[in-house]
């Protein structure tokens, strides 16, 4: 049976948070930042070559991996790329905490802004409630 050399790798990424403007308004969003490439296993496998979408159990590390992409290298080996592994660590916690703090600051600023602008909005609402005729009459009476 034919065999082929294989390298199996995946990216390791960290989840981070931030408070930012989105299409729907201001909110806490998360994204993933790249840390490193992790090489899971190198060795020989029996042919046929695996295809994207297939799964492979790696006995040495006792892990089932899904093959996302198959790439042929210049040395004739096959690079199997697996989905990224997302970790949550201290940086994840600190970015979430900072995003929550930023959200609280934003909310308090919005409340303060509303407190200052609400009286002016109420005055303009009263003006709009008067008919144009009454507004015109009141302007002539005050002169």
HELIX and SHEET records of a PDB file:
HELIX    1   1 UNK A   90  UNK A  129  1                                  40    
HELIX    2   2 UNK A  132  UNK A  141  1                                  10    
SHEET    1   A 5 UNK A  25  UNK A  46  0                                        
SHEET    2   A 5 UNK A   3  UNK A  22 -1                                        
SHEET    3   A 5 UNK A  78  UNK A  82  1                                        
SHEET    4   A 5 UNK A  63  UNK A  72 -1                                        
SHEET    5   A 5 UNK A  55  UNK A  58 -1                                        
SHEET    1   B 3 UNK A  25  UNK A  46  0                                        
SHEET    2   B 3 UNK A   3  UNK A  22 -1                                        
SHEET    3   B 3 UNK A  85  UNK A  87  1                                        
END                                                                             
